Amino acid sequence: MKDKNVSLSDEIRAVIFGSLLGDGSLKIHKNYKNARFSFRHSANQKEYFFWKVSKLKEISSTKSVFVQKSDGFSTQKKLRYQSQALESLTDLYHAVHRKNKLKISRKWLNQMTELSLAIWWLDDGSIIANGRKGVFCTDGFDEKSVKLLTRYLNKVWGINVHPAAISRSRENGYKKEEYWRLWIRSTEELKKFLRLILPHIKVPETLPKVILMYNDSKLQQRWISEVVSKTGFSQEDVEKYLLAKKNKWKRFQKMI
């Protein structure tokens, strides 16, 4: 297929911006003059994968979705999306890259929407610490970039996050490297963030990413009601995923 230009809708741009902070990438492949947008997820995330694909119809082709074999890090097959090579994506590529590397800047972060935040969270965010704090796994970004993201979330969205480094072993545990992550250290700040993205949570399998866990039944019911109200899912759906999440947490606690 020849390269051609397709105008990028606001929704497509929102999906791409959020994905670039998570599992997505823009690349200009060898022998192509224009960029493609791509991302992949494990087969067990297929509902979420195809929900994202459904928002990218204008830049997709009949060959945009394909299956990759499992790699050395997982036994799961991978679902991969790759767009057409388009001039409009090339323009976007040059806006977010410097010397062929993704460059975090306020100029393009300021174009992100609540949908962008939702995709970033669903790709690389997690609820931790007994189910009431959060973290963005920004392992691929350096300290300067993570601190810029910190200021962005605070100034633009009013979310108080804290950048902090962790050490992780690589190369079969023989080498430790430092990675920077964004931490949401209070339940109230996490709730503020989740309220921004809840209207964009439309895939049942992603509900665990937005369900807080409480010991107090009244507080738990309040959050269930809020999730139901903002997502449109039934209370039965939310409670089902809450129960599964609590059971998983109990099993994890027994292991440590």
Order of alpha helices (4+ residues) and beta strands (2+ residues): alpha-beta-beta-alpha-beta-beta-alpha-beta-beta-alpha-alpha-beta-beta-alpha-beta-beta-alpha-alpha-alpha
